[in-house]
Every structure is written in C-alpha cells, then in structure tokens.
Amino acid sequence: MYIKNVERNNGTGLLDEIEGVIQGHRDGHGYVLRDDGEADIYLPPNEMRAVLHRDRVRARIVRHDRKGRPEGRVVEIIERPPHPIIGRLLHESGVWLVAPEDKRYGQDVLIPKGATGTAKPGQVVVVELTEPPSLYGQPVGRVKEVLGEIDDPGMEIEIAVRKYGVPHEFSEGCIAQARSLPDKVRPADRRRRVDLTDVPLVTIDGEDARDFDDAVYCEPAKVGRGKGWRLLVAIADVSHYVETGNAIDVDAYERATSVYFPRRVIPMLPEKLSNGLCSLNPEVERLCMVCDMLITGAGDIHAYQFYPAVMYSHARMTYTEVAAILGNTRGPEATRRKDLVPHFLNLHDVYRALLKARNARGAVDFETTETQIICDENGRIEQIVPRVRNDAHRLIEEAMLAANVCAADFIQQAEQPGLYRVHEGPTPEKKELLRNYLKALGVGMTIGDDPKPGDFQRIAEATKDRPDAQQIHTMLLRSMQQAIYTPINSGHFGLAYDAYTHFTSPIRRYPDLLVHRVIKAILVGEHYQLPVLPAPGEAQEKLARRLAGQGKLLHKPKKPHANPREVQAWEAAGLHCSANERRADEASRDVEAWLKCKFMRDHLGEEYAGVVTAVTTFGIFVTLDALYVEGLVHITELGGEYFKFDEARQELRGERTGIRYAIGTRLRVQVSRVDLDGRRIDFRLVHEGDELMARAMKEKGVVPGREGVPAKTSTKRAAAKKAAGKKAKSPLDAVKSVAKKAAAKARTARKSRR
C-alpha cells in the first residue's frame, strides 16, 4: 500500500523506479507525489501527454536541476482511477471535445459524433473516458451526464461534488429504510432512558442552522465543599436509529461528514433524520445521549456520567439572541424568554469558569477572522461579511469541549478501542522554521524542542500589541499540524488535552456516531465491534502515505490487551473519516473560490486596500479589507528589480531598494484579472505606501528629506557632487518615477476600456 521502491544505484545515486500519484498542473507540467514522502518528482509537459491527473504510476528519476530537485520520466501507468471528468462541451471545426473544468488534466477530451448524447455546445457535462491519452493522441470519451449551463444557479456545487467525488445521492436501500422510520419518539423508544423532559434544555445555534445536534442546561451545585455547577450536554441519539451495518449506516460511512456550501448542505444522513427525527427541534420529544457533569468553581470537571435519555427542547435559541440576553437581562429578548434567563446566566457563569481552566491549561486560543458568504436568490454573492463571535458562541464551544473530553476519558478508562481526535505538536521542520522566523523578527521569545501549547499562547499574548501581531499569529497557526481521527491517543496539542474525541455532532460527523456506539456498549458492559468496512480509497491512501512519512500511521497499541488487527481496523476507519473531512473542506473551498471569482469579475479595474496574508517565491497573496477576497500579486508586478524570498522572515525583499513584502504588510491593489476556471484572482500593485517605502529607505541608509545623500556619506563628498553639478537621484525618486508612469498607463488603459 505504501511504497514499492526498487533502488539500483548504478553509480548515479538515482532511484530507478518509484511509485506515486500524478499531480497535474494547470500550466501543463506535473509531479509524481511519491509514496515514500520524499521530494515530488517534476514531470515536464511532454511526459504528461500520456498520463492523467490522479494516475498511479511508476517513474524513474533521470536528472536533478540546479537546486537539487528531481526530474523524472513515467515508466508505467499502474492504475487509472475511474474518476469522471467534468467540463464544457465545445464544437470546433466540426470536432466535438470537452475542455476539463479542472485544468490539472491538461488535455481536452475528444468526443465522437454519436457520443454527445443530448448535450448542447457550451453546456457543462460529465465525461467517461473510453480511450486513454497517448504520446500522439488525445483522450477519447463519451458524455455520461449533462449538468446544464455554466451560469445555472448552483452549477458550481454540481461541479464540485463530482470533481471531488462527494457522494450526493442516497442509495435506494437508505431511502427506503429512512421512510420506514417513525416520525416521532414512540413509547418503546423511551424504555431504559432517563426522562429529562421537565429539564429546560435549549439549543443555541446560528440563524441559518437546520439540524440541531446539541442542547444545554446548567444549574448551580455544590461540588465538594465549594460552589460549582451541574452542566448537562444532551446530544442527538443518532445511534438509536442508525444501527451498525444497515443501509443508512453504509451511506453515512461512505460520506463520513456533511458538506456545507453557501445555500446548500449535502447531509451525511437523510433529511428525515438530520432535520427531523434526530434533530433536537423545539417543543418535541427527542432521544439523546447525555453527558452530565459537575464543574468546580475553578472550571475543572469534578465528575461526569453518560446515560441515554429522552428530552424536550424548551427553545430554539440563536447566538445573537443569547448574547443580547447576557448583555441586557431587561431587554426585549430577555423579556420574551423570561423563564429561561436564569439558566442562561448559569451557563454564562460556568463558561467563565471553564474559560479560566482553559487559560490555566495554556490552550491555544488565537482570534481569527472567519467570513460568511451571503448569496442572492440565484446563488450569486451579494456580500462577504465577517462572522462575529460573541459570548454565546464561546459558551457553547466550551460546553462541547467539556463533553468531548469526558467522552475520551470514559473510553480510555474502559480500555476500549475507539476514535480520538488527535492533534500533535509541530514537526521538527516547522519548529525550526518558526524559531528562525521569531528570531528574525526580534521576538524575545521562542519555542524549545518539546514545546507546549502554553508556549504558543504566551508568544501570542506577548506580541498582540505589536504592529506585526497578525503576521506573527498567522505563522504560529501555520506551524501546527492538522488534527486527525485515530485509535492511538496522542492528546490534543492545541487544546492542551491529554485525551480528546468528538462526541457532540453525530448528525453531521461519522466519528461522533462511532463514539456514541462505543459509549453505549461500555454502559451495558459490552464490547463494540466495528463492522467490515470497505477498503480505503484513493483519498485515504494519500493521507495514509503522508502520515506514514511523519511516523504517525500504524503505531503499536499502547494497551497490551488490545488486538492489533482490531486497532488496525479502527485506524482504517480513522483514515477514512480524516480523508473525507479533507475532501469536504476542499470541495467547500473550491465552491467558495468559484463564487468569489464570479463576484470579482464585476469589480475588474477597481482599487482596494488589503493586507498580505501569504508570501511565496513567485509573489504575494493579498486579502482585501472590504471584500475579504484573496488574490495574487505576481512577483513581476512588484517592480523592476530582483526580489529574494526570505524563508526565515517569510518575506520578499528587493535587492536594490530594500523594500519588503511580508505577512501583515498593508498595500493598495487593483483587480487586474479573474480566471474562473483556474479559481484565481490577480491583483496589480497600485500604491506601496509612504511608510513602507520610508522604512525600506531608512534600512538602506538614506536620510529622509535628503534622499540623494546616504546617511554615512560625508558632507565633503556631498559638496563635491553638488559642485560638479551631479544631482544624486535617490532610490525613492526612482521608484516614485516608475509608480507615476505605471499609474498614468493604468489611467490610459481605463479610459480606453470606457
């Protein structure tokens, strides 16, 4: 599964045959992503003619470039996954062809005259290959499905679900089984459950939420000799209706997660369950699994218990409403919910205690800006606005974290296999990069070889008032790894927990459903056995190889009693869920990028202020202040000088002027180009800013106001130059001159367009 690598040195030091997966590039070349995790092998365009993006191949390294990067040749195509190709049907000079929407495929697909079906020129279609590409011939295919016109509302989502292989249609067996389920809780369902219908549990979610996984309630309680709280977190009991191995379960496992797009959700479960029978809707009875906790005044979890229950949601609250009540207990929102106000105040009190414990733990807590896309009736962006987090958001977050920690501890104490949500510390490479970065910026703090999350939080706190705080915090976040699902508990670095799992969202996450099943089995003294799961697919294999390269995959079980085969089965389930979580994120980002490109086409030529959010060897990425849209300023747009990429500082620096572009640098840019197919927005630099230039010139040793005289130039030399009639032209004057010419050229271009 991982690597089949024949190494024959032959005195050249080159690996003769290496297996990997083709990663196409929109510019025609490609790479082989190696199974062993080593450096990708570059493939020139001529080597890509007979292969396709995602093909599994055996390649041979034939040379290394000047920087030591390997270049290769494809020796054999091992496997061609049956992925459909989505694109627009074109009719050119009597020839039918499909131009792939995903430019990484690199070649148009020829369609024989009788294989177009009902498709019309210009429509978006799904193509099935009938003949592979070759060195001297294009791939051939047939139209399998017609999606519609490119401007049809929701077309970007139809493309994304097929492009990323997101299951979007439930099986007939799943639909039939969902229909057979009851519409409400039956008397038989209530047996052996705690009756909580008189407890004023409420749900607190966003205004646009349709499925409600969790409900909360809090009351003061004596904990030991001190004051504390009893906190109830009730979670929808999906496992009561979705039994292991049934038709709904098979479909839910395949999806592994719900996928969220603007104005549309592809749910993990059929709507009858996700929005009806399992959803904790207001003023109806629902089955739930409860984490019942005692919290001390210091925010520590003193005791907890899990049990199945039946509940009755007393209100469907929004974050905005609850925040308004907490801010003004005599306001109109509080008046409408007078009976519930004391419970909200109790929830706020326990939240502040949990927050105190979080700070004492040293958990990482960076405030980042999340955005929300608001669309019109046709699915086009009206505006992009920041999501404002208030105390109601944080209150629910801390309650869910507490329940998740209890679930992880419960499974660990019972010594049963299950899935943990693991977030490991930064890799050695990322630690070194971060240390160099902090040193280069003159931050008087750093991280050691075995950093703790509190180290990151202390650096964030110490630098929060610096002008480059956003830049530093971004790098702190990027130094961390992605979290995964695995049965091998390694703790959660970011949250500073020794054990953590996901228990609170079984309607939309399959790992949570598995955790519920394990907890239920423990409660009745049984051992939950995973069903026979399908073999991992391409996405899981790719993730497995990456994790194997980091030494994370197939660890030996920590418990001596654990069955290695059972642990490996749980690892396969964790890989599947982790990979499909990534797939859902990629599909969502793709749709958002498409919508943003469509949106920005109406703003071509307009100028905006923005901030640099990423720096690469080929340019800088700038996020606009007003629109929250990111685009690229290519290095060729930065001026007529040579820029060097400084990895330690994460910046581009001009060798002549010394001007620097780093994360957090403020700029003014013009929208110059939008590539809808490539999901790419290009900006042109308009105004670099006086402060930016002044700083650059100061570092180059030029005195402000005496730009022609460097700071260390003697007055004698200056007088001599003046006497000789040689007026020194400063770098600032040179750059200003270039900027004026560029501005004049841009004005002329705008006038001609009008």
C-alpha positions in Angstrom: 0.0 0.0 0.0 2.8 2.4 0.9 5.9 2.0 -1.2 7.2 -0.3 -3.9 10.7 1.1 -4.5 13.4 -0.7 -6.5 16.7 1.0 -5.7 19.5 0.4 -8.2 22.3 2.9 -7.7 24.4 2.2 -10.9 26.8 4.8 -9.6 24.4 7.6 -10.3 22.7 7.9 -6.9 19.3 8.0 -8.7 16.4 5.8 -7.7 15.4 3.8 -10.8 11.8 3.1 -10.1 9.4 4.9 -7.7 5.7 4.6 -7.3 3.4 7.6 -6.8 0.4 9.5 -7.9 0.3 12.1 -10.7 -0.5 15.6 -9.6 -1.2 17.6 -12.8 -0.6 21.4 -13.0 -2.7 23.9 -14.9 0.4 25.0 -16.9 0.9 21.6 -18.5 3.6 20.1 -16.4 3.1 17.8 -13.4 4.6 16.0 -10.4 4.7 12.5 -9.0 3.7 12.6 -5.4 6.0 9.8 -4.0 4.7 7.1 -1.8 7.7 7.4 0.5 7.1 11.1 1.3 10.3 12.3 -0.4 10.5 15.3 -2.7 8.0 15.3 -5.5 9.3 14.3 -9.0 8.9 17.0 -11.6 7.4 15.9 -14.9 7.8 18.2 -18.0 4.8 18.7 -20.3 5.9 16.1 -22.8 5.9 13.5 -20.0 2.3 14.5 -19.1 0.9 13.8 -22.6 0.2 10.0 -22.0 -0.9 10.3 -18.3 -3.7 12.0 -16.5 -4.0 13.8 -13.2 -4.5 11.2 -10.4 -3.0 8.3 -12.3 -0.9 6.0 -10.2 2.4 5.5 -11.9 5.9 4.1 -11.7 8.5 6.8 -12.5 12.3 7.0 -12.9 14.4 10.0 -11.8 16.6 11.0 -14.8 18.3 14.1 -13.5 18.3 16.8 -10.8 18.1 20.5 -11.5 20.5 23.2 -10.2 18.6 23.3 -6.9 18.8 19.5 -6.5 15.1 18.9 -7.3 14.4 15.6 -9.1 13.1 15.4 -12.6 11.6 12.2 -13.9 10.1 10.1 -16.6 7.0 7.9 -16.4 7.9 4.2 -16.8 4.5 2.6 -16.3 0.9 3.5 -15.5 -0.1 1.2 -12.7 -3.7 2.3 -12.1 -6.1 4.8 -13.6 -8.9 5.5 -11.1 -12.3 5.7 -12.8 -12.8 9.4 -12.0 -15.2 11.2 -14.3 -14.0 14.4 -16.0 -16.2 17.5 -15.8 -16.0 20.2 -18.4 -17.7 22.3 -21.1 -18.7 20.7 -24.4 -17.3 22.6 -27.4 -17.8 22.2 -31.1 -14.8 23.5 -33.1 -14.2 23.0 -36.8 -16.6 20.0 -36.9 -14.9 18.3 -33.9 -16.6 17.7 -30.6 -14.5 18.0 -27.5 -14.8 18.7 -23.8 -12.4 21.2 -22.1 -11.9 19.9 -18.5 -13.0 22.3 -15.8 -10.1 21.0 -13.7 -7.1 22.4 -15.6 -4.8 19.8 -14.0 -6.0 17.3 -16.5 -4.1 19.3 -19.1 -5.8 17.9 -22.3 -9.1 18.3 -23.9 -11.2 15.1 -24.4 -12.3 14.2 -27.9 -16.0 13.1 -28.1 -17.1 11.0 -31.1 -20.1 12.4 -33.0 -22.5 9.8 -31.6 -21.3 10.1 -28.0 -22.5 13.6 -27.1 -26.0 12.4 -26.1 -28.4 15.2 -25.5 -25.7 17.7 -24.7 -25.5 21.1 -26.5 -22.4 23.2 -27.2 -21.4 25.2 -24.2 -23.1 23.0 -21.6 -21.3 21.5 -18.6 -21.1 17.7 -18.9 -19.6 14.7 -17.2 -17.4 12.6 -19.4 -16.4 9.0 -19.1 -13.1 8.0 -20.8 -13.3 5.3 -23.5 -9.7 5.7 -24.7 -6.7 6.9 -22.6 -4.3 9.6 -23.8 -1.1 8.6 -25.6 2.1 10.4 -26.6 0.5 11.1 -30.0 -3.2 11.2 -29.3 -5.7 12.9 -27.0 -8.0 11.0 -24.7 -11.4 10.0 -26.1 -14.7 9.8 -24.1 -18.4 9.9 -24.1 -20.9 12.2 -22.4 -22.3 10.4 -19.3 -24.3 13.2 -17.8 -25.5 16.7 -18.7 -25.3 19.2 -15.8 -26.6 22.3 -17.5 -25.5 25.7 -18.5 -22.4 27.2 -16.8 -24.5 30.1 -15.3 -27.2 28.0 -13.9 -27.7 28.6 -10.2 -25.8 26.1 -8.1 -23.7 24.8 -11.0 -20.5 25.4 -9.0 -21.8 22.9 -6.4 -22.8 20.3 -9.0 -19.3 20.6 -10.5 -17.5 20.4 -7.1 -19.4 17.3 -5.8 -18.4 15.4 -8.9 -14.9 16.9 -9.1 -14.1 15.7 -5.6 -16.1 12.6 -5.6 -18.5 13.7 -2.9 -21.4 11.2 -2.6 -24.5 13.3 -3.2 -27.3 10.7 -3.8 -28.5 8.3 -1.2 -28.9 4.6 -2.1 -32.4 3.2 -2.7 -31.9 1.0 0.4 -31.0 4.0 2.5 -34.0 6.0 1.3 -36.4 3.0 1.8 -35.1 2.5 5.4 -35.4 6.2 6.2 -39.0 6.1 5.1 -39.8 3.2 7.4 -38.6 5.1 10.5 -41.2 6.7 12.8 -41.9 10.4 12.7 -41.7 10.8 16.5 -40.5 9.1 19.6 -42.5 6.0 20.4 -43.3 4.6 23.9 -41.0 1.7 23.2 -38.1 4.1 22.5 -38.4 5.6 26.0 -37.6 2.3 27.8 -34.4 2.3 29.9 -33.9 6.0 29.4 -33.8 8.9 31.9 -36.7 11.2 31.5 -35.4 14.8 31.1 -38.5 16.3 29.5 -39.0 18.6 32.5 -35.5 20.0 32.4 -35.4 23.3 30.4 -32.8 22.2 27.9 -32.4 24.6 24.9 -30.5 24.5 21.6 -28.2 27.5 20.7 -27.2 27.7 17.1 -26.7 30.1 14.2 -29.7 31.7 12.4 -29.3 29.5 9.4 -28.9 26.2 11.2 -31.4 23.4 10.2 -30.2 20.4 12.2 -29.6 20.7 15.9 -27.2 18.2 17.4 -26.8 19.6 21.0 -28.8 21.1 23.8 -27.5 22.5 27.1 -28.7 23.2 30.6 -26.9 24.5 33.7 -27.7 25.0 37.4 -25.7 25.9 40.5 -24.5 22.9 42.5 -22.3 22.2 45.5 -19.1 20.4 44.4 -17.2 19.0 47.4 -17.1 21.9 49.9 -17.2 24.6 47.3 -19.6 26.2 44.8 -19.9 24.8 41.3 -22.4 23.9 38.6 -24.1 20.9 37.1 -23.8 21.1 33.4 -25.9 18.9 31.1 -24.9 18.5 27.4 -27.6 16.5 25.6 -26.6 15.1 22.1 -29.0 13.7 19.5 -29.0 9.9 19.8 -28.5 9.0 16.1 -27.2 5.5 17.0 -30.6 4.5 18.2 -32.0 4.8 14.6 -28.8 4.1 12.6 -27.7 0.6 13.5 -24.3 -0.8 12.6 -24.2 -2.1 9.1 -27.7 -1.1 8.0 -28.3 0.7 4.7 -28.3 4.2 6.3 -25.1 3.4 8.1 -23.4 2.3 4.9 -24.3 5.5 3.2 -23.3 7.6 6.3 -19.9 5.9 6.5 -19.2 6.5 2.8 -19.9 10.2 3.3 -18.3 10.4 6.7 -19.4 14.0 7.1 -21.9 16.6 5.9 -20.6 19.0 3.4 -21.5 22.7 3.7 -21.8 25.0 0.8 -23.3 28.5 0.6 -27.1 28.0 0.4 -26.8 24.2 0.3 -25.8 21.3 2.5 -25.1 17.7 1.4 -26.0 15.9 4.6 -24.4 12.7 6.0 -27.9 11.4 6.9 -31.2 11.5 5.0 -33.3 14.6 5.7 -35.9 12.7 7.7 -33.2 12.0 10.3 -30.9 15.1 10.0 -33.7 17.7 10.1 -36.5 15.6 11.7 -36.3 12.5 13.9 -32.8 13.1 15.2 -32.7 16.8 15.2 -33.4 18.4 18.7 -36.2 20.5 17.4 -38.0 22.8 19.8 -41.1 21.6 21.7 -40.9 17.9 20.6 -39.6 14.9 22.4 -36.3 13.5 21.2 -33.9 10.7 22.1 -30.5 11.8 23.3 -27.2 10.8 24.9 -26.3 12.9 27.9 -23.0 14.0 29.4 -23.9 15.1 32.9 -21.0 17.0 34.6 -20.2 18.6 37.8 -17.9 21.6 37.3 -15.9 23.3 40.1 -15.6 27.0 40.6 -12.1 26.8 39.0 -13.6 25.2 35.9 -12.4 21.7 36.4 -14.6 18.7 35.7 -15.1 17.1 39.1 -17.3 14.2 38.0 -19.3 13.1 35.0 -21.7 10.3 33.8 -23.2 9.3 30.5 -26.7 7.9 30.0 -29.4 7.6 27.4 -32.3 9.9 27.9 -35.4 11.4 26.4 -35.6 15.2 26.3 -37.8 18.1 25.3 -36.2 21.2 23.9 -37.8 24.2 25.5 -36.5 26.7 23.0 -34.5 27.1 19.7 -32.2 29.9 20.5 -29.7 31.7 18.3 -26.3 33.0 19.3 -27.4 36.6 18.7 -30.5 36.2 21.0 -28.5 34.7 23.8 -25.7 37.3 23.5 -28.3 40.0 23.7 -29.8 38.4 26.8 -26.5 38.1 28.5 -25.7 41.8 27.6 -29.1 43.1 28.9 -31.3 41.0 31.2 -34.0 43.6 30.9 -34.0 43.9 27.2 -36.7 42.8 24.7 -35.0 39.4 24.1 -34.8 38.7 27.8 -38.5 39.7 28.3 -39.6 37.2 25.6 -37.6 34.4 27.4 -38.1 35.5 31.0 -38.3 31.9 32.3 -35.1 30.9 30.7 -33.0 33.9 31.6 -31.7 32.4 35.0 -30.5 29.3 33.1 -28.6 31.4 30.5 -26.9 33.3 33.4 -25.9 30.0 34.9 -24.5 28.9 31.5 -22.5 32.1 31.3 -21.1 31.6 34.8 -19.9 28.0 34.1 -18.5 29.2 30.8 -16.3 31.8 32.6 -15.1 29.1 34.9 -14.3 26.8 32.0 -12.5 29.6 30.3 -10.4 30.2 33.4 -9.4 26.5 33.3 -8.6 26.8 29.6 -6.2 29.7 30.3 -4.6 27.8 33.2 -4.1 24.8 30.8 -2.4 27.0 28.3 -4.6 26.0 25.4 -4.0 27.9 22.2 -6.7 30.5 21.6 -6.0 32.7 18.6 -8.8 35.0 17.4 -9.1 34.6 13.6 -11.5 36.3 11.2 -14.0 33.8 9.6 -16.2 35.0 6.8 -19.7 34.3 5.7 -20.8 34.4 2.1 -24.3 35.9 1.6 -25.9 34.9 -1.7 -28.9 36.2 -3.6 -31.8 34.0 -4.9 -29.7 32.9 -7.9 -26.8 31.8 -5.7 -24.5 34.7 -6.6 -22.6 36.5 -3.9 -24.2 39.7 -2.6 -21.6 40.4 0.0 -18.9 38.7 2.2 -19.1 39.6 5.8 -17.0 38.6 8.9 -18.6 36.2 11.3 -18.8 37.9 14.7 -18.1 35.6 17.6 -19.8 36.5 20.9 -20.0 35.0 24.3 -22.8 32.7 23.2 -20.6 31.1 20.6 -17.8 30.7 23.2 -20.2 29.4 25.8 -21.4 26.6 23.6 -17.9 25.8 22.4 -16.6 25.4 26.0 -19.6 23.2 26.9 -19.0 20.9 23.9 -15.2 20.7 24.7 -16.1 19.6 28.2 -18.4 16.8 26.9 -15.8 15.7 24.3 -13.1 15.4 27.0 -15.4 13.4 29.2 -16.2 11.0 26.3 -12.5 10.5 25.6 -11.7 9.8 29.2 -14.7 7.4 29.5 -13.5 5.3 26.6 -9.9 5.4 27.8 -10.8 4.4 31.3 -12.8 1.5 30.0 -9.8 0.4 27.9 -12.0 0.0 24.8 -10.8 0.9 21.3 -12.4 3.9 19.7 -11.6 7.1 17.7 -9.7 10.0 19.3 -9.3 13.4 17.8 -5.6 13.8 17.9 -3.6 17.0 17.2 0.1 16.5 17.6 2.7 19.3 18.1 4.7 20.8 15.2 7.1 18.7 13.2 10.9 19.3 13.7 10.9 21.2 10.3 8.1 23.5 11.3 9.6 24.1 14.8 12.9 25.2 13.2 11.1 27.4 10.7 9.1 29.1 13.4 12.2 29.6 15.6 14.1 31.2 12.8 11.1 33.4 12.0 10.7 34.6 15.6 14.4 35.3 15.8 14.4 37.2 12.5 11.6 39.5 13.7 13.3 40.2 17.0 10.6 38.5 19.1 12.2 37.9 22.5 10.5 34.5 23.0 10.8 31.2 21.2 9.9 27.5 21.4 12.0 24.6 22.5 12.5 21.1 21.2 9.4 19.9 23.1 7.1 22.9 23.0 3.8 23.1 25.0 0.7 24.8 23.8 1.1 27.4 26.5 4.4 28.4 24.8 2.5 29.4 21.7 -0.2 31.2 23.7 2.4 33.2 25.7 4.1 34.3 22.4 0.6 35.3 21.1 -0.2 37.3 24.2 3.2 39.0 24.4 3.0 40.1 20.7 -0.7 41.1 20.5 0.1 44.8 20.7 2.8 44.8 18.1 2.1 46.3 14.6 3.0 42.9 13.1 0.9 40.9 15.6 -1.3 39.4 12.8 1.8 38.3 10.9 3.2 36.6 14.0 -0.1 34.9 14.9 -0.5 33.6 11.4 2.9 32.0 11.5 2.1 30.4 14.9 -1.0 28.9 13.4 0.7 27.6 10.3 3.4 25.9 12.3 0.8 23.5 13.7 -0.3 20.2 12.2 -3.8 19.2 11.1 -5.9 17.1 13.5 -6.8 13.5 12.6 -9.0 10.7 13.8 -7.1 7.7 15.2 -7.5 5.0 17.8 -4.0 5.8 19.1 -4.4 8.6 21.7 -1.6 11.1 21.5 -3.6 14.0 23.0 -4.7 17.3 21.5 -1.9 19.8 21.4 -3.8 22.9 20.5 -6.5 22.4 23.2 -3.9 21.1 25.8 -5.9 17.9 26.5 -4.3 14.5 27.3 -7.3 12.8 25.6 -9.9 14.3 23.3 -12.6 13.0 20.9 -15.7 14.1 19.0 -19.0 13.2 20.7 -21.2 16.2 20.1 -22.2 16.1 16.4 -23.3 12.7 15.3 -25.9 14.1 12.8 -23.0 15.5 10.7 -19.9 13.6 11.6 -19.5 9.8 11.4 -16.7 9.6 14.1 -19.1 11.0 16.7 -21.6 8.3 15.8 -18.9 5.6 16.4 -18.0 7.3 19.7 -21.7 7.1 20.8 -21.8 3.4 19.9 -18.7 2.7 22.0 -20.0 4.6 25.0 -23.4 2.7 24.8 -21.5 -0.6 24.6 -19.5 0.3 27.7 -22.6 1.3 29.6 -24.1 -2.1 29.2 -20.9 -4.0 29.7 -20.3 -5.0 26.1 -17.5 -4.5 23.5 -18.4 -2.6 20.4 -17.2 -4.4 17.3 -16.6 -2.4 14.1 -18.4 -3.7 11.0 -16.4 -4.9 8.0 -15.5 -1.6 6.3 -14.8 -1.0 2.6 -11.1 -0.9 1.6 -9.6 2.6 1.8 -10.0 4.6 -1.3 -7.6 7.0 -3.1 -8.1 9.9 -0.6 -7.4 7.6 2.4 -4.4 6.1 0.8 -2.9 9.5 0.0 -3.5 10.6 3.6 -2.1 7.3 4.9 1.2 7.8 2.9 1.5 11.3 4.2 1.0 10.3 7.8 3.4 7.3 7.4 6.0 9.7 6.2 5.6 11.6 9.5 5.7 8.4 11.5 2.1 8.5 12.7 0.5 5.6 11.0 0.0 2.1 12.4 1.5 2.8 15.8 1.8 -0.1 18.2 -1.2 -0.3 20.5 -0.5 1.4 23.9 -2.6 -1.1 25.8 -1.2 -4.7 26.0 -4.6 -6.2 25.8 -5.5 -4.5 22.5 -6.0 -6.7 19.5 -3.6 -5.4 16.8 -6.0 -6.4 14.0 -8.8 -4.5 15.7 -6.6 -1.5 16.2 -5.8 -1.5 12.5 -9.5 -1.7 11.6 -10.1 1.4 13.8 -7.1 3.1 12.1 -8.6 2.4 8.7 -11.9 4.0 9.9 -10.0 7.0 11.3 -8.1 7.4 8.0 -11.4 7.2 6.1 -13.1 9.9 8.3 -10.0 12.1 8.2 -9.6 11.9 4.5 -13.2 12.6 3.8 -13.1 15.6 6.2 -10.3 16.9 4.0 -12.4 16.2 0.9 -15.3 18.1 2.2 -13.1 21.1 3.1 -11.6 21.1 -0.4 -15.0 20.9 -2.1 -16.3 23.7 0.0 -13.2 25.9 -0.6 -13.5 25.2 -4.4 -17.1 26.4 -4.4 -16.3 29.5 -2.4 -13.3 30.3 -4.7 -15.6 29.9 -7.8 -18.2 32.2 -6.3 -15.5 34.8 -5.3 -14.1 34.7 -8.8 -17.6 35.2 -10.3 -18.1 38.1 -7.8 -14.8 39.8 -8.6 -15.4 39.7 -12.3 -17.8 42.6 -11.7 -15.0 44.5 -9.9 -12.3 44.4 -12.6 -10.2 47.6 -12.6 -11.3 48.7 -9.1 -8.8 49.5 -6.4 -8.9 48.3 -2.8 -6.8 48.3 0.4 -5.6 45.0 1.6 -3.1 43.1 3.7 -0.5 40.5 2.7 -1.6 37.0 4.0 1.0 34.8 2.4 4.3 35.1 0.7 5.8 32.7 -1.8 8.8 32.7 -4.2 6.5 33.8 -7.1 4.6 36.6 -5.4 2.4 37.7 -2.5 -1.2 36.9 -1.7 -3.3 39.9 -0.6 -6.7 39.8 1.2 -8.9 42.8 0.5 -10.2 44.7 3.6 -13.6 45.5 2.3 -14.4 42.2 0.4 -12.4 39.5 2.3 -11.3 38.1 -1.0 -7.7 36.9 -1.6 -5.7 37.3 -4.8 -2.2 37.1 -6.1 0.2 39.9 -6.8 2.7 38.2 -9.0 6.4 38.9 -8.4 6.6 40.6 -11.9 4.1 43.2 -10.7 6.2 44.3 -7.8 8.6 46.5 -9.8 11.6 46.3 -12.0 14.0 44.8 -9.6 15.1 41.4 -8.3 13.2 40.1 -5.2 14.6 37.5 -3.0 12.4 35.2 -0.9 13.5 35.1 2.7 12.0 31.9 4.2 13.0 32.8 7.8 11.2 36.1 7.7 8.5 34.9 5.3 9.0 37.9 3.1 10.1 39.1 -0.4 12.9 41.7 -0.3 14.0 44.0 -3.1 17.8 43.9 -3.6 18.0 47.5 -4.9 15.6 49.4 -2.7 15.4 47.0 0.2 11.6 47.2 0.1 10.0 44.3 1.9 6.7 42.5 1.4 5.8 40.3 4.4 2.7 38.8 6.0 0.8 41.7 7.5 2.1 44.4 5.1 -0.6 46.8 4.1 -1.0 47.6 0.4 -3.3 49.1 -2.2 -4.1 46.9 -5.2 -6.1 46.9 -8.4 -8.2 43.9 -9.6 -6.4 43.1 -12.9 -7.5 39.6 -13.9 -10.0 36.9 -12.9 -9.6 33.3 -14.1 -12.9 31.4 -13.3 -11.7 28.0 -14.5 -8.4 28.3 -12.5 -10.2 29.8 -9.5 -7.6 32.6 -9.5 -7.8 36.3 -8.9 -4.8 38.5 -9.9 -4.0 41.9 -8.4 -1.8 44.7 -9.6 0.1 46.8 -7.1 -1.2 50.4 -7.1 0.3 52.2 -4.1 3.1 50.8 -1.9 2.5 53.2 0.9 4.9 56.0 2.1 5.5 54.2 5.4 6.6 51.1 3.6 9.0 52.9 1.3 10.3 55.2 4.1 11.2 52.1 6.2 12.9 50.5 3.3 15.0 53.6 2.5 15.9 54.0 6.2 17.2 50.4 6.3 19.2 51.2 3.1 20.8 54.1 5.0 19.1 57.0 3.3 18.2 60.1 5.4 14.5 61.2 5.0 14.4 64.6 3.3 18.0 64.2 2.0 17.2 61.2 -0.3 20.2 62.0 -2.5 22.6 61.7 0.4 23.1 58.4 2.2 23.3 58.7 5.9 27.0 57.7 6.0 28.1 60.0 3.1 30.4 62.8 4.3 29.4 66.4 3.7 32.6 66.8 1.8 31.6 64.2 -0.8 28.1 65.7 -1.0 29.5 69.2 -1.6 31.9 67.8 -4.2 28.9 66.2 -6.0 26.9 69.4 -5.9 29.8 71.4 -7.1 30.2 69.0 -10.0 26.6 69.5 -10.9 25.7 65.9 -10.3 22.3 65.8 -8.6 22.1 62.4 -6.9 18.9 60.6 -7.8 17.7 58.6 -4.8 16.1 55.1 -5.0 12.9 56.6 -3.6 12.8 59.1 -6.6 13.4 56.2 -9.0 10.6 54.1 -7.5 8.3 57.1 -7.5 9.0 57.8 -11.1 8.2 54.2 -12.0 5.0 54.4 -10.0 3.9 57.6 -11.7 4.4 56.0 -15.1 2.5 52.9 -14.1 -0.4 55.0 -12.8 -0.5 57.0 -16.0 -0.5 53.9 -18.0 -3.3 52.4 -15.9 -5.4 55.6 -16.3 -5.0 55.5 -20.1 -6.0 51.8 -20.1 -9.1 52.5 -18.1 -10.1 55.4 -20.4 -9.7 53.1 -23.5 -11.9 50.5 -21.9 -14.6 53.0 -21.2 
